[in-house]
């Protein structure tokens, strides 16, 4: 799938700006601490000597901890609150009524804000991706056709190592399943979001009428823009969006 322009550009700018901000902030902190301890001299035994961390007055240490520690804590808390709000909004929108066409714009705007807050940077290589996922919402026409005709029940995708399995359960019994292999792009880049896939087999199970092997069709890639232990958001080489939550096992 090709990334929607609104998601792709802003997401990458968002991730880049966050990284740049942390780098600049970290550099400034290190520089300030260096200046405080290297150039704040104290006179001991008749000579000026550099002020070390161990010998620094407590008010200096407390001030540094207060300035930088509180900033980190408040920023992290704000990001966590915002992330939680956006996740709730995304799932509420995904599960609400309305056509895909009407909802796509609203969902894309939420994803643009949520993606830079992903706690996982290299989503394509994260162990969190390796599980069975339930589809909450998608723009894929072939999948939505089953839903629109009230044929499909649970729709899931399992990722196990380099194996991929998609499964559409039919309400009256049977399923459509497609399996394939996954790989990472050559080169990788500074952030691993993309996973390539190639389907190699497909099965159409019609319950009492039998099970049939059908030619698998499809290859492409998906990019996981947001990933944590309760939510996954993908776009793909067909300009589609997929929103998934983990399948609960009991």
QUIVENMO-V449757 format. One record per pair of residues at least 4 apart in sequence whose ideal C-beta (glycine too) atoms are under 8 Angstrom apart, sorted by the first residue. I is the first residue (numbers start at 1). J is the second residue. D is the distance in whole Angstrom. If there is no record, write none. Layout:
i,j,d
I,J,D
I,J,D
This chain:
i,j,d
1,220,6
1,221,7
1,222,6
1,223,8
1,234,8
1,235,6
1,236,2
1,237,4
1,238,4
1,239,5
1,240,5
2,235,8
2,236,8
2,237,6
2,238,7
2,239,5
3,7,6
3,8,3
3,11,8
3,223,6
3,235,5
3,239,8
4,8,6
4,108,6
4,235,6
4,239,6
4,241,7
5,9,6
6,10,6
6,108,5
6,109,8
6,112,6
7,11,5
7,108,6
7,111,6
7,112,6
7,115,7
7,225,7
7,235,6
7,241,8
8,12,6
8,235,7
9,13,6
10,14,6
10,112,5
11,15,6
11,111,8
11,112,6
11,115,4
11,116,7
11,225,6
12,16,6
12,191,8
13,17,6
14,18,6
14,112,7
14,115,6
14,116,3
15,19,6
15,115,7
15,116,5
15,118,8
15,121,8
15,191,7
16,20,6
17,21,6
17,116,8
18,22,7
18,116,6
19,23,6
20,24,6
21,25,6
22,26,6
23,27,6
24,28,6
25,29,6
26,30,6
27,31,6
28,32,6
29,33,6
29,68,6
30,34,6
31,35,6
32,36,6
32,64,8
33,37,6
33,64,6
34,38,5
35,39,5
35,40,8
36,40,6
36,51,8
36,56,8
36,60,6
36,64,7
37,50,7
37,51,6
37,52,7
37,53,6
37,56,7
38,50,6
40,51,5
40,56,8
40,60,8
41,48,4
41,49,7
41,50,6
41,51,6
42,48,7
42,49,6
42,51,5
42,55,7
43,47,7
43,48,6
43,49,8
44,49,5
45,49,8
51,55,6
51,56,5
52,56,7
53,61,7
56,60,5
56,61,6
57,61,8
58,62,6
59,63,6
60,64,7
61,65,6
62,66,6
63,67,6
64,68,6
65,69,5
66,70,6
67,71,7
68,72,6
69,73,6
70,74,6
71,75,6
72,76,6
73,77,6
74,78,6
75,79,6
76,80,6
77,81,6
78,82,6
79,83,6
79,117,6
80,84,6
81,85,6
82,86,6
82,113,8
82,117,6
83,87,6
83,114,7
83,117,5
83,119,8
84,88,6
85,89,6
86,90,6
86,110,6
86,113,6
86,114,4
86,117,7
87,91,6
87,114,7
87,230,8
87,231,6
88,92,6
89,93,6
89,110,5
90,94,6
90,107,7
90,110,5
90,111,7
90,114,6
90,231,8
90,233,7
90,243,7
91,95,6
91,136,7
91,231,8
91,243,8
91,245,8
92,96,6
93,103,6
93,106,6
93,107,6
93,110,7
94,103,8
94,107,7
94,136,5
94,137,4
94,243,5
95,136,7
95,137,7
96,103,8
98,102,5
98,103,5
99,103,7
100,104,6
100,139,5
100,144,6
103,107,6
103,137,8
104,108,6
104,139,6
104,241,7
105,109,7
106,110,7
107,111,6
107,137,7
107,241,7
107,243,8
108,112,6
108,241,7
109,113,7
110,114,6
111,115,6
111,225,6
111,226,7
111,233,6
111,241,7
113,117,8
114,118,7
114,226,5
114,233,7
115,225,4
115,226,5
115,233,7
117,226,8
118,123,7
118,225,7
118,226,4
118,227,6
118,228,7
119,227,8
119,228,5
120,126,5
120,128,6
120,227,4
120,228,7
121,191,6
122,126,6
122,191,6
122,192,4
122,193,8
123,128,8
123,129,6
123,192,7
123,193,5
123,224,4
123,225,8
123,226,8
123,227,4
124,129,7
124,184,6
124,192,4
124,193,6
124,194,6
124,195,5
124,223,8
124,224,6
125,129,8
125,184,7
125,192,5
126,227,6
128,227,6
128,228,7
128,229,6
129,159,6
129,195,8
129,224,6
129,227,6
129,232,7
130,159,5
130,160,6
130,161,7
131,158,7
131,159,7
131,246,6
131,247,7
132,156,6
132,157,7
132,158,4
132,159,8
132,246,7
132,247,4
132,249,8
133,156,6
133,157,5
133,158,7
133,159,8
133,232,6
133,244,4
133,245,7
133,246,6
133,247,6
134,154,7
134,155,7
134,156,5
134,244,6
134,245,6
134,246,7
134,247,5
135,143,7
135,155,4
135,156,7
135,157,7
135,242,7
135,243,8
135,244,6
136,243,5
136,244,6
136,245,6
137,241,8
137,242,8
137,243,5
138,143,5
138,144,7
138,240,6
138,241,6
138,242,5
138,243,7
139,144,8
139,239,8
139,240,5
139,241,5
140,144,6
140,238,7
140,240,5
140,242,7
141,145,6
142,146,8
143,147,7
143,152,8
143,155,6
143,168,7
144,148,6
145,149,6
146,151,5
146,152,4
146,155,8
146,168,6
146,176,8
147,151,8
147,152,5
147,155,8
150,171,7
151,170,6
151,171,6
152,168,5
152,169,7
152,170,7
152,171,7
153,169,4
153,170,7
153,171,5
154,167,8
154,169,5
155,167,7
155,168,5
155,169,7
156,166,8
156,167,5
156,169,8
156,247,6
157,164,7
157,165,7
157,166,5
157,167,8
157,244,7
158,163,8
158,164,7
158,165,4
158,167,8
159,163,7
159,164,6
159,182,7
160,165,8
162,181,6
162,182,5
162,183,7
163,179,7
163,180,8
163,181,7
163,182,7
164,179,7
164,180,5
164,181,7
164,182,5
164,197,5
164,199,8
165,177,7
165,178,7
165,179,5
166,177,7
166,178,5
166,179,8
167,175,6
167,176,7
167,177,5
167,178,8
168,175,6
168,176,5
168,177,8
169,175,5
170,174,5
170,175,6
170,176,8
170,205,8
170,207,8
172,207,7
173,207,4
173,208,7
174,204,8
174,205,4
174,206,5
174,207,4
174,211,8
175,203,8
175,205,5
176,202,7
176,203,7
176,204,6
176,205,7
177,202,7
177,203,5
177,205,7
178,199,5
178,201,7
178,202,5
178,203,8
178,216,6
178,218,7
179,199,7
179,200,6
179,201,5
179,202,7
179,216,8
180,197,5
180,198,5
180,199,4
180,200,5
180,201,8
180,216,7
180,218,8
180,219,8
181,197,7
181,198,6
181,200,6
182,195,5
182,196,7
182,197,5
183,195,7
183,196,5
183,197,8
183,198,8
184,188,7
184,192,7
184,194,8
184,195,7
184,196,7
185,189,8
185,194,5
185,196,6
185,221,7
188,192,6
193,223,4
193,224,6
193,225,7
194,221,5
194,222,7
194,223,5
195,221,6
195,222,6
195,223,8
195,224,7
196,219,8
196,220,7
196,221,5
197,218,8
197,219,6
197,220,6
197,221,7
197,222,7
198,218,8
198,219,4
199,216,4
199,217,7
199,218,5
199,219,7
200,216,6
201,213,7
201,216,5
202,213,7
202,214,5
202,215,7
202,216,4
202,217,8
203,211,6
203,212,7
203,213,6
203,214,7
204,211,7
204,212,5
204,213,8
204,214,5
205,211,4
205,212,8
206,210,6
206,211,7
206,212,7
220,236,6
220,237,4
220,238,6
221,236,6
221,237,5
222,234,5
222,235,7
222,236,4
222,237,7
222,242,7
223,234,6
223,235,5
223,236,7
224,232,6
224,233,7
224,234,5
225,233,5
225,234,7
225,235,6
226,231,6
226,232,7
226,233,4
227,231,7
227,232,5
227,233,8
229,246,7
230,245,6
230,246,7
231,243,8
231,244,8
231,245,6
232,242,8
232,243,8
232,244,4
232,245,7
233,241,7
233,242,7
233,243,6
233,244,8
234,241,7
234,242,4
234,243,8
234,244,7
235,239,7
235,240,7
235,241,6
235,242,8
236,240,5
236,242,7
